[in-house]
Amino acid sequence: MDSITQIVLGAAVGEVVLGRKVGNKAMLWGAIAGTIPDLDVYQSLIFDTLRANELHRGFSHSILFSILFAPVLAWLVSHKEKWSLAILIPIILGFPLITVPSIAVKLVLMGVIGLVLYFILKGKYVASIASQKEWTKLMFWSLITHPLLDCHTTWGTQLLWPLPYKLAWNNIFVVDPLYTLPFLICVAAAMFYHRESTKRKWLNYTGILLSTTYMLWSLGVKWYTFRIFEDNLKSKGISYSRLTTVPTPANTFLWSATADGDSVLYTGLYSIFDKDKNVDFLSVPTNHELLNQVTDTTLLNRLNFLSKDWYVVSLDSSRYLIYSDARYGPLYIEPNKPNYGFGYRVLERDGKWIVEQGESPREKMKSSLGILWNRIWGE
């Protein structure tokens, strides 16, 4: 999920493990450990789009990574806390500083990093009263809960790395305010109480309980809506080989279904606020035959691994091949006209087939989100 959510989760876990002993320092280091797996985004500055996406949520999101790096982080906080903070926090904030095009945002981030460094270097640090073993426990649980949470999203994680499987349960969108905001409020409020305060403890546990309850809700709604999609496909006589369902952006009320009809994908929406259980499915040609001209089968296999063979091929205005990842369902930019917002351009350059990141239709995103917002409420 998004970085803010992972930071909040890491802080809450750190508080559970060691908060009563070291106070807000447990939250701070839990938050840092909770966002470290996502530092794999830096590889996008080195590798091409396809390779970077293949590596994202790979080793850094594995059980093995958590086991190996927990004692390393524990040693750093026990022996080199000041300089570890002075290095890690700018690294965490550095990626948006590098990649965000807005000069204003860059200046704000530079100011934040400078201010944080000032307080870090000015601060006085004493030997931790927690043992190396206790810090290792905090780091492990803050690290491992990150990929466990990401497994609930559609992209998934290679939790069992080096095995080439991405676990994805498709029950929550990568950004969901109903999961994050109550959790954030509770954890932030807990910070203002003494480390031994009962209110601090229960505020933190309330945040964990609310977020966990919402996650269980999302699994329940996924099961409920999945059955409705299945029943509709059956009643309409639609033949398909597999079915996937995902929540639409930032909510768990409106769900998107995609059924594989071989040469077409059947896609439909259902909201728990719909007045009836009828689902209208749109038929989207997959156009897989357009890829017959691509002679690099290894490249196609890599794309298919990422999309789990859920994809639609089309041609853009320049006649370039567009490989759209269909796992997330289409963006309904215009009524009854699905458009996939995440994908790749596949083109031949200097006799070699390459992949570039496709452009999202950002200029139409506002209207698309408006359509989805209305659709949530059964319109």
N, C-alpha and C positions, 0 to 999 in steps of 0.2 A: 504494500500500500504506500501512500505518500509519506514523505519524510517526517512531517509533523506527527502523523499517527505513530510512526515507528519510534520517534523520540519520546512521545508520551508513554507508549507501552514499555519502552526500556526503562524510563524513570520509575514507573509504577512497580516493575519487577525488581529494580534495584532497591526500592523502598521496602518491599516485602522481605527481601533477603537480608538487608543490612541497615535499613533505615533507623531502627531503634538504637543501633550502636554508633553510627557515624552521621546520622541526620541527613541534611540536604546533599552532602557529598555522595551518598549512595544514589540519590536521584540523578545527580549530575553525571556520574560515571555510568549509571544505567542508561541514561539518555545517549551518551556518547557511544557506548557499546551497541545500543539499539539501532544506531544509524550507520555504524561502520560497514555492515554488509553491502549497503547501497553505494559505497565508494567505488564499486566496480564500474560505475558510470564513467569514470575517468578513462576507461579503455576506449570510449568512443572518440577520444582525442587522438588515439593512436591508430586504431583499426578502422577499416571501412564499415559501412552501415550494417551489412549482413553479419560480418564477424563479431562486431560489437553486440548485436542483438543475440547472437548465439551464446556469447559469454555472459551476458547479463543474467543475473540470478542463477549463476552456475556455482563454481567452487565457493565463493564467498557466502552463499546461501545454503551451505551444506552442513550436515552434522559434523563432518570431519573438520571443517573450518572452525566451528565453535569449540571443538575439543582442543584443537591445536593452538588457537589464539587466546583462549580464556586465560591460561597461565601467563602468557606474554603480557597481556593487558594488566593482569593482577600485579606482575612484577613492576611494571611501569608506574602504576599508581602508588605502590609501596615504596619505591626507591627514587623515581624521577618524576614526581607528580607535576611540578611546575612546568618543566620543559615538555612533558608529554601533553599537557593542556595547551601550551603555547604552539605546539606543532599540529595537534589533532584538530582543534577547533577551526583554525584557518583553513585546513584541508577540507573539513566538512562544509564550510561556507564558500570555499574557493571555486567549486564547480559552477554554481550559478554566476559568480563574479566573472568567470571566463566566458561562459556561453550565452548569458543574457545580452541581447544587443542594445538595450536601453542604457544610455549614458547615465541617466538619473538613477536607475536601479544600481548600476555599478558604483556610483558615488556613495549611495546609501550603504551598500554592502562593505565598501572600503572603510567607511566611517564606523560601522558596527564592528568589523574585524579589528580596527585600530583601538576602539574603546575596550573591547574584550581583552586584547593583548595587554593594554595598559593595566587593567585590574588584575590580570593573571600575574604579570611580572612584578606588580606592586605588592601582591599578597604575601603573607607569611605562612609558611607551611611547616607543620610539625609531623613527627612520625605517626603513622596511622595506628590507632588502637586495635584495628581489625587485623587478623592474621592473613598471611598469604593464601591460605586455604579458603578463608571466608571471601576474600576478594575474587579468587578464582571461581567460586560458586556464583557470585553476583555476575561476573562477566559471562560465564557460560549461559546462564538463564536469560540474560539480557540479549546475548547474541542469538541463541537458538529460537527464542520466541519471535524474532524478526522473520525468518523464513517460514516458520509455522503459520504466521499470520498471512504471509504472501501466498501460501498454498491455497488460500480461500479465493484468490483472485483468478482471473482468466489466463493471465500469462503463465502463472505457476512458477515453481522453483525446482532446481535439481537438488532437492534435499538429500538424496542418496548418492550424490556425486562421489565417485566418477561414473556411476551407472548413467546411461544416456536417457534418463526419463525425467520429465518435468511434471510434478504433481500439481494439478490444478482442479479445484473443486467448484469453481465458477459460481460462488454464492454471494460475492460482494464485489462492488466496483472498486477500482483502485483509489478513488476518493469518495468518501461517504460521510458527510457532516453529522448524520445521526449516530454514527459509530464514534466519531472522533471528538465532537464538541463536549458532550457530557463527561467523557473520559478526561479531557483536557481540563475542564473546570474543576473537577474533583481533585485531580492530582495537583493542579496549581494551588488550590485552596489549602491542601494538606501541607504545602511547603511552609506556610506561615505559622504553623504550630510547632511546639517543642518536639524534639525527636522521641520523647517518651510519652507524649500526649496521646490519650485514647482517641480524641477527636481526629488527630492526624492519621492514626491507624485506620479508623473506620471510614474516613474520607477517601483514602487510597483504595481500600477494599470496595467501597461503593462504586468508584470509577471502574475497577476491574469487573465487578458484578454487572454493572450496566452495559459495558462493552461486550462482555461474554453473553449476556442475555440477548443483546441485539444480534450477535453472530448466530446464536441458536435460532432466533427468529428468522434470520435470512435463510438458514438451512431448511426450516420448516416451510417457508413461503416458496422456496425453490421446489421442494417436493410437491407441494400443493399445485403450483402452476404447471409443473412438468406433467402431472396427470391430466390437467385440463388440455394442454397442447396435444398430448397423446390421444385423448378422446376425440378432439376435433379432427386430427389427421385421419383417424379411423373412420369417423362418421362422414367425412368428405371423400373417402375413398382414395386418399393420397398415399401412394406407395413410396416408401423411403427405407434406406438401409440403416440410418442412425440419426439421432436427434440430440442437439445440444441446446441448453437454455442458459441465459446470462441476465443479470440485472442491468437495466439501462443506467446511464450516468447518474451518480450521486444519490441513488435511492434503492430501496428493495421492494417497492410497490408495483412498479412497471417492469415486466420481464419480456425479453426478446427470445424467440425460438427460431432455430434454423434446422431444417430437416434436409438430409442429403437424398435427393432424387436422381442421383447419377449425373445426368446432363443438366440438371437444374437444382437450385436450392430453393426450398420453400421457407419463407420467412414471415413471421407474424408477431404481433404484440398482444399482451394481455395484462391488464391492471386488476389488482384485487378490488378496485373501486368500480369496475365495469358493472353495468346493470344486468348483463347476462354473460354466459360463458361461451358465447360464440366468438371464434377467432377467424379473422379474414387473413388468409395467407396470400402473399405475393410470390409469383414464380420468377426467379432470377436465373437466367442462363449462365452456366459456369464458363462456357467458352474455353474449356481446357485444351481444345484442339489448336488454339492459337499458339500454344507453347511448342508445337511440333517443330517450329523453325529454330528453336533453341537447341543447339547441338551439345551444349555442356550439361550432361545429365547429372553430374555431381552438384552443380549449382542448383538445379531444380530440386534435387533430393534435399539439399540444405534448406531451401525455402519451404518445402513440404514438411520437413521436421518441425520447423518453427510454427507453422500454421496448423499442424496436425492434420494436414490434407483438407482443411476447410478453406477453400479459396475460390475466388472468381477472377477471371482474366478479361481484360477489356483493352481497348485502344484509346489513347488520349488524342487531343487535337493535333498533335505532332506525329501521330501514328506510332508512338512508342507503346510497348506492352506494359500494361499496369497489372501487377499481381496483387490483388486485394485480399488481405487476411480477413476471413469471414467469421472467425470465432466470436467476435464481439457483437455480431449483428450489424445491420446497416444503420447509417445515420439517415433519418427520414428528413432530408433537406427540403423536399417538396412532397406534398401529400401524394401518397400512393406511388412514389418514385424513390426506391431505396438507393442509397449511395454509401459505399464503404469508405470510411475515413482513414483507415490505416493500411498501408501497403507499400509496394516497391515498384520502381520503374526497372524493367529488364531491357537492356539494350546491348547492342554489339558495338564495340569500339576498338579499332585497330586489330580487327580479327579475333577479339576476345569478348566473350559475354560477361557483362558486369551487372551489378545491382546497385541502384541508388535509392535513397529514401524517397518515397512518394510524397507529394505535397497534399496536406489536408485542405479541404475546401473551407478555409477559415472565414472567408468573407460571407459564407452562408451558415456558419455555425450558430449564430444568434437565432436565426429563424428556425434552425433545426432543433435547438434546445427549447425554443418556444413551443414547437409542435409536441415535443416529448413531454414538456411540463403540462400542457393541456391534456395530453393523452394519459398521464398519470391519474388524473381525476375523472377518467372515464369519458372524456370528450373525443 
